[in-house]
């Protein structure tokens, strides 16, 4: 892991981001004490479920609907 001071981080942010994109971590220090860490993202962000209609078709259907069951449970507690 590379360690850089705040001043160097400001001056070379683009270069540090290039290192992070390659999978490396960068520790940023201020007066010799760690204050931040640049790390790569765990995984690329996706746009949710690729095919929402297919996902919904695979979901179980409750009879009676779960909302009705929850409503009855709440009424029983009151």
N, C-alpha and C positions, 0 to 999 in steps of 0.2 A: 504494500500500500504506500502510495506516494504521500508525503506530507508537505504542505505549502503554507506560507503565511497569508494573512488576509490581503496584504498589498500585492503579493505575487498572484494570488487568485484573481484579484480584480484586473490585473494587467494581462493575464493569460487565460481568461475564462474559456475562450474558444478552444484553446489547446487542451485544457483540462477536460472539457466536455468530450473532445475527441477520444481522450484516454478512457473516459467512462463508457463511451459507446462501444469501446473494444472490450468491455467487461472488467476494467480495473476500477479500484476504489481510490478516492483522493480525500485525505484528511486535511481540513483547513484549521489552522491554529491562529490564535491571537495572543501575543505575549507568551508564546510557548505552550499555551493551553489549548486543547482541542475545543472547537466551538461548532464545527459542522463536518458532515461527511457527505461527499458526493458518491453515490452508488448507482449502478445501472438498475433500470426497472426490472422487476421480477419477470415480467412477460409483456409482450405487446398488448395493448388494450384492444379488445375486440368490440364490435358493435352489437353486443348482446347475442341473443339467440339467432342463428343464421336464418332459420325458417320458422317463424313464430307460429304459423298455422299448423305445421306438422308437430311442433312441440305441444300445442294445445290439444291436438287430437290424441296424443299419448297420455294426457293427464287423466286420472281416474274421475269418474262421475259419481258423485255421492247422491244416494236417494234415501231419505230426503236431503236437500242441499245442506251443505255444512253451515251456511248462514242461519238456516232455520234451526238446526240443532244447537248452535251457539245461543241463539235467542231464547230457546226453551231453557237451556242451562242457566242463563242469567235470570230468567223469570223465577226459576226454582229457588235461587239464592235470595231473592228479594222478599 
